[in-house]
Amino acid sequence: MSGRAWLGVVGLLLTGPVLAAQPATSPGSTPLTVEELLGSVNRALPLLEQARQDVALAQGALVEAQGGFDLKLEADVMSVRGFYDNHRAKGMLEQPLAPLGMTAYGGYRVGRGSFAAYDTKAQTLSNGEVTAGLILPLLRDRAIDPRRAGRSVAELGVGVAERGLDKARLTYFKEALAVYWEWVAAGQQRRIAQALLDIAVARDQQLADAVALGQTAPVERTDNRRAILQRQSALAGAQRQLELQAIDVSLFLRDPAGNPVRPGGNRLPDLPRPSVGQREPDEAEEIRVALERRPEATAIRLKRQQQEVELRLAENTLLPEMELFAQSSRDFGTGLPSRVASVLETGLTFELPFQRRKATGKSLQARARLATLDQELRWAEDQIRADVQDALSALRAAQAVLEVVTEEVAVTRELEALERDRFELGESTQFLVNLRELATADAALREARALAEYQKALVSVESATGRLVDRVPTP
């Protein structure tokens, strides 16, 4: 086989992103995509289910807090036997209202029989008495009260839990894609090892014929057979690495029942190259987006809002308790004439503990927690800036390495072709050709690694800015 023919074999096997050989696809199989993998993580990863349960807990706490505004019914029935015989029944509905902390109530009572002079208020006309009233706080509990504060804190708690879920998704999406690109790189590296072996095997028969004709020294074929054994060993190692990475991918790739699925070699995609003229991300803009979107910073801001509610509630308890009440009642039926007319009662109640140490202590604690959260938020934002800067630095480095290694692959291929020409002219040896082939393969392996590292660096930028969670919508 001529040197140019050998060059054709090498060109067939060592072109494209790394090699021209494409992964064999079985009927109905397609390359595993990033979207499919992340969709599987989002849908079935057990570790994400834990974060979802945290959201469910927070939603349950919100329902519990909303229970503070539930309509309440109180009722009692009493019968008295003795000098005075009477029967009494009472039912009352009470509805807390969010606006201004008001409470509305209404009810019905009936009292029949004989009553002592001091107990005549329990007596009603024959058809009973209907009552309706309203209580309005004027100072304490007007702007905020425990019911409204509890509901606000619980609503914010749902947001905190949802940001925790986003943080978990961000973490596991990044881990899944890191494993995914390692698997793709391992597939490319196996193809390189297979291509090297195919070259040596194809050359062996040609060398055997040349030795038989006395055109080539026997040592050349012996050296090629050594190369075959060496490359078989390298292929076995590459196959093992590919299987290992496929097993790692199976932790994130799952079937509809949630069981791990190990992707076969027919699902390997090619390693994409950077787009020509792709612009480097602007660091200031990426940091701005990250500070706005990263779930851990948003969660701290929500926790701070929770603590602001707690502070308002604590300061509320420092105020005097002053309530305005109004109640209207009317009896129906027959009975005492004094109970026939409608009655309207209005008034004020006032209460003020003198020392108020409990309320003061709660206010001090709330302010201290706010100050702690401020520092926690500041540290989180500093970490986010550092994450973005580190991710962009890694991206620049990966791109620089990729550019150099890509050029190196082109140079090593050219040197390999020249060495083959020299071998055909009798000016070189099979040993040197083998070295050139190994140098080309080594450069191609490092190119595959550089392509994978570049993709992982892109994932790190998406993760650092928080955009990665948008790759797959929340189910």
ZALO-988562 format. One line per 4 residues: for each residue y negated, z, x of C-alpha. Coordinates in steps of 0.5 Angstrom, whole numbers, plus 500, padded with zeros to 3 digits. Layout:
# ZALO-988562
Y/Z/X | ...
***
This chain:
# ZALO-988562
500/500/500 | 493/498/503 | 487/503/504 | 484/500/498
490/501/494 | 490/508/496 | 483/509/494 | 484/506/487
489/511/486 | 484/517/488 | 479/514/484 | 483/514/478
485/521/479 | 478/524/482 | 473/521/478 | 469/524/472
466/531/472 | 472/533/476 | 478/528/475 | 479/522/470
485/525/468 | 484/527/461 | 488/533/457 | 494/530/453
493/532/446 | 498/532/441 | 498/529/434 | 493/533/430
490/537/436 | 483/537/438 | 479/541/444 | 478/548/443
470/548/442 | 465/554/443 | 464/554/436 | 471/555/434
472/560/439 | 466/564/437 | 468/563/429 | 474/566/431
471/572/434 | 466/573/429 | 472/573/423 | 478/577/426
476/581/433 | 478/588/431 | 473/591/435 | 468/588/431
471/591/425 | 469/597/427 | 462/595/428 | 462/593/421
465/599/418 | 459/603/421 | 455/598/417 | 459/600/411
458/607/412 | 451/606/412 | 451/603/406 | 455/608/403
449/613/405 | 444/609/402 | 448/609/395 | 448/617/396
441/617/398 | 439/613/391 | 443/618/388 | 437/623/388
434/618/383 | 440/619/378 | 439/621/371 | 441/628/370
444/631/363 | 444/638/362 | 447/641/356 | 449/648/354
452/651/347 | 451/659/346 | 454/663/340 | 451/670/339
455/675/334 | 452/682/333 | 446/685/329 | 443/678/329
448/672/328 | 446/666/331 | 448/659/334 | 444/655/339
445/648/343 | 441/645/348 | 441/638/351 | 436/635/357
435/629/360 | 431/629/367 | 429/623/371 | 426/623/377
421/617/378 | 419/614/385 | 412/613/384 | 408/619/386
414/624/386 | 414/625/378 | 419/627/374 | 420/626/367
424/629/362 | 426/630/355 | 431/633/350 | 433/636/344
435/643/342 | 437/647/335 | 437/654/334 | 440/657/327
441/664/324 | 438/670/325 | 434/672/331 | 430/678/334
423/678/334 | 423/677/342 | 427/671/341 | 424/667/336
422/662/341 | 430/660/341 | 429/659/333 | 428/652/331
427/648/324 | 434/646/321 | 434/639/324 | 432/642/331
427/640/336 | 425/634/340 | 422/635/347 | 419/630/352
415/632/358 | 412/630/365 | 411/634/372 | 406/631/377
406/634/384 | 398/634/386 | 399/636/393 | 406/637/396
411/632/394 | 406/627/392 | 406/622/398 | 413/623/400
419/628/398 | 426/629/400 | 429/624/395 | 424/619/397
425/620/404 | 432/620/404 | 432/614/401 | 428/611/406
432/614/412 | 438/611/409 | 435/604/408 | 433/604/415
440/607/417 | 443/600/414 | 438/596/419 | 440/600/425
448/599/423 | 447/592/422 | 443/592/429 | 449/595/432
454/590/429 | 449/584/432 | 450/588/439 | 457/588/438
457/581/437 | 453/579/442 | 457/583/447 | 464/580/445
461/573/444 | 459/573/451 | 465/576/454 | 469/571/450
465/565/453 | 466/568/460 | 473/567/459 | 473/561/455
469/557/461 | 474/561/466 | 480/557/462 | 476/551/462
475/551/470 | 483/553/471 | 485/547/467 | 480/542/471
483/546/477 | 490/545/475 | 489/537/474 | 486/537/481
492/540/484 | 497/535/480 | 493/529/482 | 493/531/489
501/532/488 | 501/525/485 | 498/522/491 | 503/525/496
509/523/491 | 506/516/490 | 505/515/498 | 512/518/500
516/512/498 | 511/507/501 | 512/511/507 | 519/511/507
519/503/507 | 514/503/512 | 518/507/517 | 525/503/515
521/497/517 | 519/500/524 | 511/500/522 | 510/507/521
513/513/526 | 518/518/522 | 513/524/523 | 508/521/518
513/521/512 | 515/528/515 | 508/530/515 | 507/527/508
513/531/505 | 510/537/508 | 504/536/504 | 508/535/498
511/542/498 | 505/545/500 | 501/541/494 | 507/543/489
506/550/491 | 498/550/490 | 500/546/483 | 505/552/481
499/557/483 | 494/553/479 | 499/553/473 | 500/560/473
492/561/473 | 491/557/467 | 496/561/463 | 493/567/465
486/565/463 | 490/562/456 | 492/569/455 | 485/572/456
483/567/451 | 488/569/446 | 485/576/445 | 479/572/442
482/566/439 | 486/568/433 | 489/565/427 | 487/566/419
492/573/419 | 488/575/425 | 494/574/430 | 492/572/437
493/565/439 | 494/562/446 | 491/555/447 | 495/550/450
493/545/455 | 492/540/450 | 486/544/447 | 483/544/454
476/540/454 | 472/537/460 | 467/541/463 | 460/539/461
454/537/466 | 447/539/465 | 443/534/462 | 439/529/466
432/532/467 | 433/539/463 | 427/543/464 | 428/550/466
426/556/461 | 420/559/461 | 421/566/463 | 415/569/460
417/566/453 | 424/568/454 | 422/575/455 | 418/575/449
424/572/445 | 428/577/448 | 424/583/446 | 423/581/439
430/579/438 | 435/584/442 | 438/588/437 | 438/594/441
431/594/442 | 430/593/434 | 435/599/433 | 431/603/437
424/601/433 | 428/602/426 | 430/609/429 | 423/611/430
421/609/423 | 426/613/421 | 423/619/425 | 416/617/422
419/618/415 | 422/625/418 | 415/627/421 | 411/625/414
416/629/410 | 415/635/415 | 408/635/414 | 409/634/407
412/641/407 | 406/644/410 | 402/643/404 | 401/648/398
406/646/392 | 401/644/386 | 404/641/380 | 401/639/373
406/639/367 | 405/636/360 | 410/637/355 | 410/635/348
415/638/342 | 416/638/335 | 421/641/330 | 424/637/324
427/640/318 | 426/646/314 | 425/653/316 | 419/657/319
412/654/317 | 410/656/324 | 414/651/327 | 412/645/323
406/643/327 | 407/639/334 | 406/643/340 | 403/640/347
403/644/353 | 399/643/359 | 398/647/366 | 398/648/373
403/651/378 | 401/653/385 | 406/656/391 | 404/657/398
408/661/403 | 403/664/408 | 406/663/415 | 410/656/414
414/657/420 | 419/653/417 | 415/647/416 | 411/648/422
418/648/426 | 420/641/423 | 414/638/424 | 414/640/432
421/637/432 | 420/631/429 | 414/629/434 | 418/631/440
424/626/437 | 418/621/436 | 416/622/443 | 423/621/446
424/615/442 | 418/612/445 | 421/613/452 | 428/610/450
424/604/447 | 420/603/453 | 426/603/458 | 430/599/453
425/594/454 | 425/594/461 | 432/593/461 | 431/587/457
426/584/461 | 431/585/467 | 436/582/464 | 432/576/462
430/575/469 | 437/576/472 | 440/571/467 | 434/566/469
435/567/477 | 443/566/476 | 442/560/472 | 437/557/478
442/559/483 | 448/556/479 | 444/549/478 | 442/549/486
450/550/488 | 452/545/483 | 447/540/485 | 449/541/493
457/541/491 | 456/535/487 | 453/531/493 | 459/534/497
464/531/493 | 461/525/493 | 461/525/501 | 468/528/502
470/522/497 | 467/517/502 | 470/520/508 | 477/520/505
476/513/504 | 474/511/511 | 479/515/514 | 484/511/509
481/505/512 | 482/508/519 | 489/509/518 | 491/502/515
488/500/522 | 492/504/526 | 486/508/528 | 488/515/524
494/519/522 | 497/521/516 | 495/528/518 | 488/527/518
488/523/512 | 492/529/509 | 486/533/511 | 481/529/508
485/529/501 | 485/537/502 | 477/537/503 | 476/532/497
480/537/493 | 477/543/496 | 470/540/494 | 472/538/487
475/545/486 | 468/548/488 | 465/543/483 | 469/545/477
468/553/479 | 460/551/480 | 460/547/473 | 464/553/470
459/558/473 | 453/554/470 | 456/554/463 | 457/562/464
449/562/466 | 447/559/460 | 451/564/456 | 448/569/460
441/567/458 | 443/566/451 | 445/573/451 | 439/576/454
435/573/449 | 439/575/443 | 440/567/441 | 447/568/442
448/571/436 | 446/565/432 | 451/561/434 | 455/563/429
453/566/422 | 455/573/420 | 460/572/415
***
